[in-house]
């Protein structure tokens, strides 16, 4: 059974930090990219950052670049998202998702995050809420 289980969300003041984790099981971790997405109240889901488990390549959307860091622990099949200098616009439910990599998938995935396009992920977690109070 495929599972993606997020943890680490909570309430934090503006300027604070949180560390989210996504524990994956039931699929070959190295064959997938893991994506952190978020959905703010009343808005569509937005891809925030992604990582290729196989080589550690990463991508961030502009609004989180320099504040968020995505990392992968392949021994534990876990991807983390360290979020610093949080602001109210970071509030939302954060989901991790997995997409099987092919030759063109990584480039298409990065473009989708950059352009804000929807993307068809293979697996989703249940989400963890993040609330940033101003």
C-alpha positions in Angstrom: 0.0 0.0 0.0 1.3 3.4 -1.0 1.4 6.0 1.8 2.6 9.5 2.1 2.3 10.8 5.6 2.9 14.5 6.4 3.7 15.8 9.9 5.1 19.0 11.5 2.4 21.5 10.8 1.1 23.9 13.4 0.6 27.5 14.5 3.6 29.9 14.3 4.1 33.6 14.5 5.2 35.6 11.5 9.0 35.4 11.2 9.1 31.9 12.8 10.0 28.5 11.5 8.5 25.1 11.0 9.9 21.8 9.7 7.5 19.6 7.8 8.2 15.9 7.1 6.8 13.5 4.5 7.3 9.8 5.2 6.8 7.7 2.0 6.2 3.9 1.8 4.9 1.4 -0.7 6.9 2.6 -3.8 10.5 2.8 -5.0 11.5 6.1 -3.5 14.5 6.7 -5.9 12.2 6.5 -8.9 10.1 9.4 -7.8 10.2 13.2 -7.3 8.6 14.4 -4.1 6.7 17.7 -4.3 5.4 19.9 -1.5 2.2 21.7 -2.4 0.0 24.0 -0.3 -3.5 25.2 -0.5 -4.4 28.4 1.2 -8.0 29.1 2.2 -10.1 29.9 -0.8 -7.3 29.3 -3.3 -6.2 26.6 -5.6 -3.4 24.1 -4.6 0.0 25.5 -5.4 3.3 23.6 -5.9 6.0 25.0 -3.7 9.1 22.9 -4.0 10.2 19.6 -5.3 13.2 17.2 -5.0 14.5 14.3 -7.0 15.3 11.5 -4.5 17.8 9.9 -6.9 20.3 12.9 -7.1 19.0 15.5 -4.7 18.1 18.1 -7.4 15.7 20.7 -6.1 13.4 23.4 -7.2 11.6 26.3 -5.4 9.0 28.7 -6.5 10.2 32.4 -6.3 8.1 33.3 -3.2 9.8 30.7 -1.0 13.3 30.7 -2.5 15.8 31.6 0.2 13.3 30.8 3.0 12.4 27.2 2.4 14.8 24.2 2.1 13.7 20.8 0.8 15.8 17.8 1.7 15.6 14.0 1.3 16.7 11.2 3.6 16.8 8.3 1.3 17.6 5.8 4.0 14.3 6.7 5.7 12.3 7.5 2.6 11.5 10.9 4.1 11.4 14.3 2.6 11.5 17.4 4.8 10.7 21.0 4.2 12.4 23.5 6.5 10.4 26.7 6.4 12.0 29.9 7.8 10.9 33.5 8.0 7.3 32.5 7.6 4.6 35.1 6.7 0.9 35.1 6.6 0.9 34.2 2.9 2.5 30.8 3.8 -0.7 29.8 5.7 -2.4 26.8 4.3 -2.6 23.0 4.2 0.7 21.5 3.1 0.6 18.3 1.1 3.4 16.1 -0.2 2.9 14.3 -3.5 4.9 11.9 -5.5 5.4 11.7 -9.3 7.2 8.9 -11.1 10.2 10.3 -13.0 10.8 9.8 -16.7 13.2 11.6 -19.0 11.0 14.7 -19.4 9.1 14.6 -16.1 11.5 16.7 -14.0 11.5 19.6 -16.5 7.7 19.5 -16.9 7.3 19.4 -13.1 9.6 22.4 -12.6 7.8 24.4 -15.3 4.4 23.5 -13.7 5.6 24.9 -10.4 7.1 28.0 -12.0 4.0 28.8 -14.0 1.5 27.7 -11.3 0.0 25.1 -13.6 -1.9 22.1 -12.1 0.0 18.8 -12.3 -1.1 15.2 -12.2 0.7 13.6 -9.3 0.7 9.8 -8.8 0.3 9.8 -5.1 -0.9 12.3 -2.4 -0.7 12.6 1.3 -3.5 13.8 3.6 -1.9 17.1 4.4 -0.7 19.0 7.5 -2.0 22.5 8.3 0.2 25.5 8.8 -1.1 28.7 10.2 1.1 31.8 10.4 -0.2 34.5 12.7 0.7 38.1 12.0 
